[in-house]
Amino acid sequence: MATSTSLADPDLDRLFHALADPTRRAVVERLGIGPAPTSELARPFPMALPSFLQHLDVLEHAGLVTSEKRGRVRTYRLTPRPLASAQDWLARQRDLWERRLDRFDAYVRTLKETDR
């Protein structure tokens, strides 16, 4: 059964929303290599810069990236902490489903043995 905390976690909601888009996932992957300026991050994507900047804003709002401006250059870097939160949530879900499937498997085995 779901708990109230699992239903209302705005940080996790923002994180999964940010990761739901392939452009933003690609940016996160690129930043996994190291920091990069906006122009380098935008280069591979066939979209106008204002549209790309919206993707960066979503990532920053989710806490996945931070930016620093020096002169006219804004550089982004990955903030891995929110990814750990997602990993923890996914691990809890996996554990829950593995336990459920183990119980189901035990139930099916019991049914098979009673049919003999």
N, C-alpha and C positions, 0 to 999 in steps of 0.2 A: 504494500500500500504506500502511496506517495505521502511524504511529509510536507508540511507547509514550507520548510526551507528549500526543498527540492523544487517546489512550484514557483518560488519567488526569489530568484537569485539574479538580480539585474546585471551583475558583473559577468556571470556566466552567459547570460542572454546576449550581452554585447559582444562577448568573445566569439560565440558561435555565429552570431550575425556577421561579424567581421570575417570569419573564416569561411562563410558560406559562398563567397564570391571567388572565382578562379583567379582574377587579377590580384586580389588582395592576398590570396594564398601564395601566388607567385612572388609577390613582394616580400612576404614573410620568409619564403625560402631563400630569396636573394640576400636578405639581410642576415640570414643565418651564416653567411660567409663573412660578413663584416659590414660596417657602416657604409652608406652611400649617399651621394647628393641626389636631390630631387631629379635633376636632368638624367642621371644615369639610371635611376629607377624607372623613369617614364619611357626611356628610349625603346624598349621592346614592345610597347603597347600602342596599337593604332587608334589612339583617341586624342582628343584635344587636351592640352595641359590642365585646364580647369576641371575637366571630368576626372582626370587622373588624380588631381589634388583632393577631390572628394573622397577617393579611395583611401588616400593617406590620412585624411581627417577621421574616417571611420576606424582605421587601424589605431590611430592615436587615441581616439575616444575610448576604444576598448582596452587601452593600456598595453597593446602589443608592440608599439613603437614609441620612441621619443624622438624629438627633433631639436636641433640646435642651429641657430642662424649666426653665421660669421660673415659680415659684409653682406654680399648679395647671395651667398650660397647657404641653402638650408640642407643640413645633413641629417639623415634618419638612421637610427640604430634600433635593433631588436631588443625588446624587454621580455625575457623568457618567463618571468614569474607567472603571468596569466596562463601560459601554456601548461605550466605545472598544475594549475587549478583544473584545467580541462582534463588533463591526464588523470588526476585524482578522481574526478567525476566519472570519467569513462571506466576507470578501474573498479569503482563501486558498482557501476551498472553491469560490468562483465561478471563480477563476483556474484551479484544477485542472480543473474541469468544462469550462470554455471550451477549454482545451488538448486535453482528451480529445475534445470534439466537433469541434474543428478537425481533429484526426488522423482521426477517423471520416469527416468530410466529404471529406478528401483521399483516403481509401481508397475511398469510394463513387465519387468522380470517376474514380479510376484504373480501377475495375471497369467503369464506363460506357464509358470510352475503349477498353478492351480488347474490349468487346462489339461495337464498330463494325466 
